[in-house]
Amino acid sequence: MRQALAQAQSARELGDVPVGAVVVRQGQVIGAGFNRREIDQDPAAHAELIAIRAAAEHLGSWRLEGCTVYVTLEPCPMCSGLMVLSRIERCVYGASDPKGGFLGTLADLSQHPRLNHHFAVVPGVLEAECAHALRSFFREIRRKRKLSD
């Protein structure tokens, strides 16, 4: 999770929402990414998507069996669905997302009975640090807006 937090810091430094993700297989990071939605003006440029694509390229396969995704924020419906489709084994996340989390908060796509793949979810790892990174980022944005008004 510390490596995912480092990825999140990279997003923050570039002015994007500080969410980071890494994909690990057999103890080795095989994919990493951070949010690039603002940077690239791409609604799909989520940290998980970027990390999962990098892992698939590394393995030469879209099937990420035996892989764990570590991400600083609970994945949204798109990213949760991507984890189902890529056949990951487990997702470990830091902060819950009350507005869009789809691995337990709003719904749980990882265990949906009609889907053909299920995966383990471990919530709350380094939760305070992950949540602080997000809260401080948005607090700073609000402060800057207030100063410019």
Secondary structure, DSSP 4 states (H G I P E B T S, - for coil): -HHHHHHHHHHHHTTS---EEEEEETTEEEEEEE--HHHHT-TT--HHHHHHHHHHHHHTSS--TTEEEEEEE---HHHHHHHHHTT-SEEEEEE--TTT-TBTTS-BGGG-TTSS---EEE--TTHHHHHHHHHHHHHHHHHHHHHH-
